[in-house]
Amino acid sequence: MLVYWLMFAYFAVGAMTEQPGGARRHHLLLRFGGIAIAALIGFRFEVGADWQPYEYIFAHSENSSFADMPSIADPGYFAVNLLVHWLGVDLWLVNLICGAIFAWGLIRFAELQERPWLAVTVAIPYLVIVVAMGYSRQAVAIGLVMAGLASYLKTGSVLRFAGYVLFAASFHKTGVVALPLIAVANERGRVVNVIITVAVTYLLYTYFLSAQVGRFVTNYIDTRYAAEGAGIRVAMSVVPALLFFARSRQLGFAERERKVWRNLSIAALGFLVLLFALPSSAVVDRFALYAIPLQLVVLSRPRAFFASEGLGTATVVAYAAAVQFTWLTYAHHARFWVPYHFWPFGGGG
């Protein structure tokens, strides 16, 4: 457990000492922290509830070709496994590549915020520890979506964002959900954007999701599979969504940003409704992970909710620490994460 707290402490100290628009040295230290995150994701050993399925994918991809891909894994993740086999390296390199993509997307997205260190601190307890160290494929997809969001907020290019989504969907099909949420926020050429969004979303759905719908329904809907703690995880995005609507002007977003986070806030509230409407909470849980960037954006702007920036920062850091402590100590599946083991020694803390 010590490894997780050391990682949290690194960013929490940075959050407590950073200033909005801080020095370049501070950003270099942030990027070093991103490298550390990638390393901890990559060099973990038997950490995460899905470790065995990923071992299975790695083993079965060794003597496979792309013709076998649909029965093994999504194309992007399958290609990474083939590359690692070709290099003659073990599963740790697959995890390191996935961790590097995720960490790159997270840091790129965080650096766009007023308080990058605080944004990453908010991400550590769940997005980094649970998602990135547990759901390798979807973590890559979320990392790429965050990188795409950073690109869109800088350039306003829907087509460029669609490219990121395409890459994300090649690792986890659910990535397609991000495109319509963001693209409809664009004011320039709205009619053209809607047409492009509908067309690209349809193509992505047809290629990535349509063939899997039957299995998806069987595994999640018909069996009424429930994801433990889904309600809590959805609520973690509902809270910043409500804060956004309550204090949107004080958050200081430019118009393009405001519309993006408005759409994501609506989606977060929609996931709460779907949690009660659908027979399987696991379906909602998986799609709701794409609303997590909203947590990073809203909670890293404590000045919108507190009279004192210092008090607000301390409160957000304390909240993130409480989330991490509660999950590592009381979550049913935490036993798959604790203790942390380094590849390939099996020891850790």
C-alpha positions in Angstrom: 0.0 0.0 0.0 3.0 2.3 0.6 3.6 2.6 -3.1 0.2 4.1 -3.7 0.6 6.6 -0.9 4.0 7.7 -2.1 2.6 8.3 -5.5 -0.3 10.3 -4.1 2.0 12.3 -1.8 4.2 13.4 -4.7 1.3 15.0 -6.5 -0.4 16.2 -3.3 2.7 18.1 -2.2 2.9 19.6 -5.7 -0.8 20.6 -5.5 -0.3 22.3 -2.1 2.7 24.4 -3.4 1.8 25.2 -7.0 0.5 28.5 -8.2 -1.8 28.9 -11.2 0.4 29.3 -14.3 3.4 28.1 -12.4 7.0 28.0 -13.5 8.3 25.7 -16.2 10.3 23.8 -13.6 7.1 22.8 -11.9 5.8 21.4 -15.2 8.9 19.4 -15.7 8.4 17.8 -12.3 4.8 17.1 -13.2 6.0 15.3 -16.4 8.5 13.4 -14.3 5.5 12.3 -12.1 3.8 11.2 -15.3 6.8 9.0 -16.1 6.5 7.5 -12.6 2.8 6.8 -13.1 3.6 5.0 -16.4 6.4 3.0 -14.7 4.1 1.9 -11.8 1.4 0.8 -14.3 3.9 -1.0 -16.5 6.0 -2.7 -13.8 3.1 -4.0 -11.7 2.9 -7.7 -11.2 -0.4 -9.5 -10.6 -2.0 -6.2 -9.7 -5.6 -5.6 -10.7 -8.7 -7.7 -10.8 -8.4 -8.3 -14.6 -4.8 -9.6 -14.5 -5.6 -13.1 -15.5 -7.7 -12.1 -18.5 -4.8 -10.0 -19.7 -2.4 -12.9 -19.2 -4.8 -15.0 -21.3 -4.8 -12.4 -24.1 -1.0 -12.2 -24.1 -0.6 -16.0 -24.2 -3.2 -16.5 -27.0 -1.9 -13.7 -29.1 1.6 -15.2 -29.4 0.9 -17.5 -32.3 -2.0 -15.6 -33.7 -2.6 -13.4 -36.7 -4.9 -10.4 -37.3 -7.5 -12.9 -38.6 -7.8 -14.2 -35.0 -8.1 -10.8 -33.5 -11.9 -10.6 -33.1 -11.9 -13.5 -30.7 -8.9 -12.3 -28.7 -8.9 -8.5 -28.2 -9.5 -5.1 -29.7 -7.2 -4.3 -32.6 -5.0 -1.7 -30.9 -4.4 -3.8 -27.8 -4.0 -6.9 -30.0 -1.3 -5.1 -32.1 0.6 -4.1 -28.9 0.6 -7.7 -27.8 1.9 -8.9 -31.2 4.6 -6.3 -31.1 5.8 -7.4 -27.7 5.9 -11.0 -28.7 7.9 -10.1 -31.8 10.4 -8.3 -29.6 10.6 -11.4 -27.4 9.5 -9.5 -24.2 7.0 -10.4 -21.5 3.6 -8.9 -20.5 5.3 -6.1 -18.5 6.1 -4.3 -21.8 2.5 -4.4 -22.9 1.5 -2.9 -19.6 4.3 -0.3 -19.9 3.2 0.8 -23.4 -0.4 1.1 -22.2 0.7 2.9 -19.1 2.8 5.3 -21.1 -0.1 6.2 -23.4 -2.5 6.7 -20.5 0.0 8.8 -18.5 0.8 10.9 -21.6 -2.9 11.7 -22.1 -3.5 12.4 -18.4 -0.5 14.8 -18.1 -1.3 16.5 -21.4 -4.9 17.1 -20.2 -3.8 18.2 -16.7 -1.4 20.7 -18.1 -4.3 22.5 -19.8 -5.8 23.2 -16.4 -5.1 26.1 -14.1 -3.9 23.7 -11.4 -2.3 20.8 -13.1 -0.9 19.2 -10.0 -4.3 19.3 -8.2 -6.0 17.8 -11.3 -3.6 14.8 -11.2 -4.0 14.5 -7.4 -7.7 14.1 -8.0 -7.0 11.5 -10.6 -4.7 9.3 -8.5 -7.1 7.5 -6.2 -9.5 6.1 -8.8 -8.5 6.9 -12.4 -4.8 6.0 -11.9 -4.9 3.3 -9.2 -8.1 1.5 -10.0 -8.7 2.1 -13.7 -5.2 2.4 -15.2 -3.8 -0.4 -13.0 -6.9 -2.6 -13.5 -8.5 -2.0 -16.8 -5.5 -1.7 -19.2 -7.4 -1.4 -22.4 -10.0 1.1 -21.3 -7.4 3.1 -19.4 -5.6 3.6 -22.8 -8.9 4.6 -24.3 -9.6 7.2 -21.6 -6.0 8.5 -21.8 -6.4 9.0 -25.6 -9.8 10.7 -25.0 -8.1 13.1 -22.5 -5.4 13.8 -25.0 -8.1 14.4 -27.6 -9.9 16.8 -25.3 -6.7 18.8 -24.8 -6.3 19.0 -28.6 -9.9 20.0 -29.1 -9.8 22.7 -26.4 -6.7 24.2 -28.1 -7.7 23.9 -31.7 -11.5 23.4 -31.8 -11.0 20.7 -34.5 -13.7 18.1 -34.3 -12.0 16.0 -37.0 -8.8 15.9 -35.0 -10.7 14.8 -31.9 -12.4 12.1 -34.0 -9.0 10.8 -34.8 -8.2 10.4 -31.1 -11.5 8.7 -30.5 -10.8 6.3 -33.4 -7.5 5.4 -31.8 -9.1 5.1 -28.4 -11.8 2.8 -29.8 -9.1 0.5 -31.2 -8.2 -0.3 -27.6 -11.7 -0.3 -26.1 -14.8 -0.1 -28.1 -16.7 2.0 -25.5 -14.4 4.9 -26.5 -16.9 5.8 -29.3 -19.2 7.4 -26.7 -16.9 10.4 -26.3 -17.3 11.7 -29.9 -20.9 12.9 -29.9 -20.6 14.3 -26.4 -17.8 16.7 -27.5 -18.5 17.3 -31.2 -21.9 18.8 -30.6 -20.3 21.4 -28.4 -18.6 23.0 -31.4 -20.2 26.2 -32.7 -18.3 26.5 -35.9 -20.1 24.9 -38.8 -22.6 23.3 -36.4 -24.6 21.6 -39.2 -21.5 20.3 -40.8 -20.2 19.1 -37.4 -23.5 17.3 -36.7 -23.3 15.5 -40.1 -19.7 14.6 -39.6 -20.4 13.4 -36.0 -23.3 11.3 -37.0 -21.4 9.8 -39.9 -18.2 9.1 -38.0 -20.1 7.8 -34.9 -22.0 5.4 -37.1 -18.9 4.2 -38.8 -17.1 3.7 -35.5 -20.2 1.9 -34.1 -20.5 -0.3 -37.1 -16.8 -1.3 -37.1 -16.2 -1.6 -33.3 -19.5 -2.2 -31.6 -22.1 -3.7 -33.8 -20.6 -7.2 -34.0 -20.3 -7.3 -30.2 -23.8 -6.0 -29.2 -25.2 -9.6 -28.8 -22.4 -10.7 -26.5 -22.6 -7.3 -24.7 -26.3 -7.8 -24.0 -25.9 -11.4 -22.9 -23.0 -10.6 -20.6 -24.3 -7.4 -19.0 -28.0 -7.0 -19.6 -29.6 -10.4 -19.7 -27.5 -11.7 -16.8 -28.2 -8.4 -14.9 -24.5 -8.2 -14.0 -23.9 -5.6 -11.4 -20.6 -3.7 -10.8 -19.9 -3.4 -7.2 -19.7 0.2 -6.1 -21.0 1.5 -9.5 -23.3 3.9 -7.7 -20.4 5.5 -5.7 -18.3 5.8 -8.9 -21.1 7.4 -10.8 -21.8 9.8 -7.9 -18.1 10.8 -8.0 -18.9 12.4 -11.3 -22.4 13.6 -10.4 -21.0 15.9 -7.7 -18.7 17.9 -10.0 -21.5 18.0 -12.5 -23.8 19.6 -10.0 -21.0 22.0 -8.9 -20.5 22.9 -12.6 -24.1 23.9 -13.0 -24.1 25.8 -9.7 -20.9 27.7 -10.3 -20.2 27.6 -14.0 -19.5 31.4 -14.3 -17.1 31.3 -11.3 -15.1 28.4 -12.8 -13.8 30.7 -15.5 -14.1 28.6 -18.6 -13.9 30.0 -22.1 -17.0 29.4 -24.1 -15.7 26.4 -26.0 -14.6 24.8 -22.7 -17.8 25.6 -21.0 -19.9 23.8 -23.6 -17.7 20.7 -23.4 -18.1 20.5 -19.6 -21.7 21.3 -19.8 -22.2 18.3 -22.1 -20.1 16.1 -19.9 -22.1 17.3 -16.9 -25.3 16.4 -18.5 -23.9 13.0 -19.4 -22.8 12.4 -15.8 -26.3 13.1 -14.6 -27.7 10.9 -17.4 -25.5 8.0 -16.2 -27.1 8.4 -12.7 -30.6 8.0 -14.3 -29.5 5.0 -16.3 -28.1 3.4 -13.2 -31.6 3.0 -12.0 -33.2 2.5 -15.4 -31.0 -0.3 -16.7 -31.0 -3.8 -15.2 -27.2 -3.9 -15.2 -25.1 -1.4 -13.4 -21.9 -2.7 -15.1 -23.0 -1.2 -18.4 -23.4 2.3 -16.9 -20.2 1.8 -14.9 -18.1 1.2 -18.0 -19.4 4.1 -20.0 -19.4 6.5 -17.0 -15.6 6.2 -16.8 -15.5 8.7 -19.7 -17.0 11.3 -17.4 -14.0 11.2 -15.0 -12.2 14.1 -16.7 -15.0 16.3 -15.4 -13.8 15.5 -11.9 -10.3 16.7 -12.7 -11.5 19.9 -14.3 -14.0 21.1 -11.7 -12.2 19.9 -8.5 -8.9 21.5 -9.6 -10.6 24.9 -9.5 -11.2 25.3 -5.8 -11.3 29.1 -6.0 -14.8 28.8 -7.5 -16.1 27.2 -4.3 -13.9 28.5 -1.5 -13.0 32.0 -0.3 -9.4 30.9 0.2 -7.5 29.1 -2.5 -5.3 27.4 0.2 -8.3 26.1 2.1 -10.0 24.9 -1.1 -6.8 23.1 -2.2 -6.4 21.4 1.2 -10.1 20.4 1.1 -9.8 18.8 -2.4 -6.5 17.0 -1.4 -8.2 15.7 1.8 -11.1 14.5 -0.3 -8.9 12.7 -2.7 -6.9 11.1 0.2 -10.2 10.0 1.8 -11.3 8.4 -1.5 -7.9 6.5 -1.7 -7.9 5.4 1.9 -11.5 4.2 1.7 -11.0 2.2 -1.5 -7.7 0.6 -0.5 -9.0 -0.2 2.9 -12.6 -1.2 2.5 -13.3 -2.0 -1.2 -14.1 -5.7 -1.8 -11.7 -5.9 -4.8 -8.8 -4.0 -3.2 -7.2 -7.3 -2.4 -6.2 -7.5 -6.1 -4.3 -4.3 -5.7 -2.8 -4.6 -2.2 0.0 -5.2 -1.7 1.6 -3.7 -4.9 4.0 -6.2 -6.5 6.8 -5.2 -8.8 7.5 -7.3 -11.9 8.8 -10.0 -11.6 9.7 -10.2 -7.9 6.3 -10.4 -6.3 7.3 -8.2 -3.5 6.0 -4.8 -2.8 4.2 -2.5 -0.4 
